[in-house]
Every structure is written in structure tokens, then in C-alpha cells.
Amino acid sequence: MKNYDVAVIGAGVVGGMISRALSRYDLKTVLLERRDDVCMGASRANSAIVHAGFDCEPGTMKALLNVRGSEMMEQVAGELGVPYVRNTSIVVGFSDEDRGKLEYLLEKGRKNGVRDLSIITGDRARELEPKLSPNVKWALLAPTGAIVCPYELTIAAVGNAMDNGVELRTGFEVSAIEHKDGGYVVSSGEDSVFAKYVINCAGVYSDKIAAMAGACDFTITPRRGEYMLLDKESGGMVKATIFRTPTAMGKGILVTRTVDGNLLMGPTAVNIEDKEDVSTTEEGLESVRMQADDMVPGIPVRQVITSFCGLRSVGSTHDFIINQKKPGFINCAGIESPGLSSAPAIAEYVVDMLEGSGLALKEKKDYNPTRRPFNWFKNLTPEEKDDVIRKEPAYGRIVCRCESVTEGEIRNALAMNPQPHDVDGVKRRTRAGMGRCQGGFCSPVVIGLLAQQMGIPFEDVTKSGKGSYIMVGRTKGGRKK
Ligand SMILES: Cc1cc2nc3c(=O)[nH]c(=O)nc-3n(C[C@H](O)[C@H](O)[C@H](O)COP(=O)(O)OP(=O)(O)OC[C@H]3O[C@@H](n4cnc5c(N)ncnc54)[C@H](O)[C@@H]3O)c2cc1C
């Protein structure tokens, strides 16, 4: 059994940011993830907004960590080479009653320390966003609202942690935790690690993990959120993120551009019991369409290229649950929205908690907070690209035509920490398959490159982890699964 100072359970954005923050210090840290890749939970399927922080109840952990996280995010994204755009958030109101709700948000935001908030008229809002509905009467403007790519952020945080010495163990589904010898034996079936400190960042399963350690006094309810993503042709409809006024179930439906230039609308908010149900429904998507259309009429739904669903981890306390009920065992549970925005601040907070509990933090001399972005080639000038292609011809071969991703970029991603093992893993790192045709043309080439890199037969490559074979039937002498 291997020994570690810290074991982090769950490689979402929270576990990823905490691992990265710990990688600054001379510690042995392991990140344990049940799936075959990182970022397979809520962190890959959300609105991707770095919330300004006006929506959280003053005095809560959410308020504290959201505002701090939003302040930190630009620098963190810059260090990790992840796209981040401060595009402004606008909450729209359709009546004088809604104006009251906007005033309430403004007041909460100011109490939370959010900068530069103001209420503007519908006409002023339409000057900023000409496609807004003529029925919008008032709007709350939050210039510190931003957008980021959530899966690139998570993958890059884990990759940077690994580059700085953190060990990632995928396929490690924690099934038992035993308090022993001043630390914890964390097991996945027969396989175990020992760590002096354990951080529970298991998303919708964080209640189950806490219960294994005898440190659970909360429950987690999964809350579905369905989305539609439109082609880049529609991405220019709005610059800012447009929200409705929030309800008891959350921030409501929004319309936003993404950092990659698509248009995103959603999410719904429906509590469910199944912690695995990320299916989309006709009713859910129709309600997204109708509510988005109220704010920004005429969104061309024919340009929807995909739909998806994420599960929020709604904690029974309705706040982030970050506590240490057992010595050395820290829960980061109930990290629903604004968890993405807050993740860098949650990491900072947890590192302080660890230090407060006796973990010695000695800075490494060779810690490197930066990492070359996946999309470095895209950002070169044509002359620079020419130069790279001359040295490495794979950068001259386009694999994904919709997103202009080259073989060189895919080979680069296959070699970087954390390495992808399936087609969707390559997609989240390079955008190959993210475009209009959704992988129709590039998937066979990506499968070939994965097979070559992993040294496995073409037909053994999966779409998204165990069992999700793409080649399932016999083709001219191929093997039958
Ligand atoms: C619909 C929706 C919209 C959202 N919009 C926003 C937004 O715009 N802005 C914002 O700030 N926040 C938003 N959020 C919230 C944000 O996405 C989450 O707060 C954040 O992603 C939570 O990260 P996490 O690492 O805690 O959880 P996750 O990303 O779910 O990661 C948990 C990880 O733990 C792993 N795991 C689970 N059980 C085990 C086990 N037994 N052993 C090992 N590993 C395990 C999982 O496989 C997973 O990888 C949204 C969330 C949703 C669902």
C-alpha cells in the first residue's frame, strides 16, 4: 500500500484546483478518480460562467468563495493557458416587480463586495445587447461577470498538478475509508492507499464518501440542468451572459456566448434521485427554448448542434459544506453553482484548513504554476504556423475540419498530462469533434491516433470510458466484440 500525505477524492474542478494548490508544496499527494478520465462530473457540463457573486446570500461560504474565486480566476486561467473572457453578466427584468428583485440582487452583491454593479434601463441594456427583447424594462449590470472553458480549466489544473508531482489514479472508485494509524486507508475494492489527510471532492457522491469516513451530517440531492449548444454562426447574438431573475431553484435559464464562440442556453433545474441520470428530455429542452426566447427572441434553434445535461450537487444546508468532522478528513460537499467560479478560492481555503490542522507546508523550489495551453498552435500567426509545420508536418494535416484541429495538436494532447484514453477525452482537450458535424468526419482519424498512442487495436478504442465501444460489429474481417 502506497503512503501519501494527502489523498484527494474526485477529479472535478474542485479536486483539480485543490491538487494544484497542494502541488506547490513538498508533499506526496494523490488524486483518486473513479472514472477513466478527469472532469467527468458537473465540471464538464455547466454554464461555464465565472459568476460575479451578487446572487449568493451574504455571509455564506458561497458568497465568500465566489467573490474571491472570481477575483482569482483571470490569473489562474492565464497561468493554465485556459480561455477566459470578462464578458459582463446582465440580469434582465420584464416588470416593475422584477425591478424590485434586481434591487435586491444589487444590495446582496454590494454586501458581498462585488464591484461596479448598477441597474440600467431596458433601452440602455439594448444598446449594449441589441438582440435583447423589447419587453426588457430593467437590467442589473455586473461587469465582473466572466466566462471560462470549464473542462479545459479542470484538465489543465489536474495536468499542472501532475507536472508538479501529484499522482493521478483514474479508475479508482473509492468504496471504503478506514481511520487508522493517524490517517486513512482509502480503498477501491482490493486496492488501497494510505493518506494522513483526505479531501472529499466527490460531487454528487460526496455524501456517500463522507459516510464511509463517518463524517456525514448532510445529504446531497442531484439537480438536473439541461442545455442546448448552438453553432458558432449564432455565437455573435450576444456578447454578455443574459440571465433571468433567479428563483428558489437557482439562477434560472441564461443565454450566453461561450469562450469558443458558440451560443449556449439553459439550464433547467429539476431535483432527481438518480446520481447518474444525465439524459436530456423533450420537455426540458422546450422549456429552455421558451425561456431563452423571452430574453433574446429569434434564437435559431435549427442551429443547435448538441444538447447535454449536468447534475448539480445540492447540499441539505444550501451552502457549500466545507468542514472537518473527523481529524484530517475534509469534506468539500454541496459544491453546486457557483462552484466553478469558486474553485480556486475553495482550494486556497482548504490548504489553509490543512495547515491549521498540522500539515507542514514547505514550498517547492521548482514549482511551476504555468502550463503550455492545448491551443497554443491556433494562437500563432500564419508565419509562425508555417515554421512549426516545416519542423513538424503533422501540424499541417487538418483532422477536424469544423474546428480546424490538426493532427499535430491531437498528438500533442495525447502526450500531455493527464493523457486522454478515449475519443471524448481528445475532444475536450483539442475541440476535435466539438463542431457542427459533432465528430462525423474526424472521429475515425482520432480513433486511429488513440489506438496508435495506446498500442491497442482500432476497435478497442472507446468513446467515453469502459464499454463504450464505437466499433461494435464485424466489418470486413474485423473482430467481433
Ligand atoms: C447545470 C449546472 C450549471 C452550473 N453552472 C455553473 C456556472 O455557470 N458557474 C459556476 O460557478 N458553477 C456552475 N455550476 C456548478 C459547478 O459546475 C460545480 O460546482 C463544480 O463543477 C463542482 O465541481 P466538483 O469538483 O465538486 O464536482 P464534479 O465535477 O462532479 O467532480 C466530482 C468527481 O468525483 C468523482 N467521484 C465521485 N465518486 C467517486 C468515488 N467513489 N471515488 C472516486 N471518485 C469519485 C466523480 O467521478 C467526479 O469526477 C453548475 C453546475 C451544473 C450542474
The ligand as an ORCA input file, in Angstrom:
! r2SCAN-3c Opt
* xyz 0 1
  C     -26.283     22.605    -14.726
  C     -25.156     23.233    -13.976
  C     -24.792     24.562    -14.205
  C     -23.755     25.148    -13.497
  N     -23.309     26.390    -13.839
  C     -22.274     26.935    -13.179
  C     -21.732     28.185    -13.571
  O     -22.098     28.755    -14.594
  N     -20.768     28.733    -12.796
  C     -20.322     28.123    -11.673
  O     -19.507     28.713    -10.978
  N     -20.754     26.904    -11.318
  C     -21.702     26.287    -12.063
  N     -22.141     25.048    -11.734
  C     -21.548     24.373    -10.590
  C     -20.217     23.724    -10.949
  O     -20.291     23.038    -12.173
  C     -19.875     22.762     -9.834
  O     -19.943     23.454     -8.620
  C     -18.492     22.178     -9.957
  O     -18.271     21.666    -11.242
  C     -18.333     21.099     -8.908
  O     -17.073     20.524     -9.063
  P     -16.674     19.262     -8.195
  O     -15.258     19.003     -8.498
  O     -17.094     19.475     -6.791
  O     -17.620     18.085     -8.719
  P     -17.539     17.186    -10.030
  O     -17.083     17.930    -11.199
  O     -18.857     16.495    -10.118
  O     -16.411     16.130     -9.680
  C     -16.585     15.109     -8.748
  C     -15.678     13.967     -9.164
  O     -15.687     12.973     -8.157
  C     -15.628     11.716     -8.789
  N     -16.113     10.692     -7.858
  C     -17.369     10.517     -7.413
  N     -17.440      9.451     -6.596
  C     -16.180      8.942     -6.515
  C     -15.618      7.819     -5.833
  N     -16.359      7.000     -5.092
  N     -14.296      7.592     -5.974
  C     -13.518      8.406     -6.751
  N     -14.026      9.457     -7.433
  C     -15.334      9.737     -7.314
  C     -16.517     11.907     -9.994
  O     -16.313     10.910    -10.995
  C     -16.140     13.291    -10.437
  O     -15.082     13.277    -11.380
  C     -23.119     24.417    -12.475
  C     -23.464     23.081    -12.271
  C     -24.426     22.473    -13.049
  C     -24.693     21.022    -12.893
*
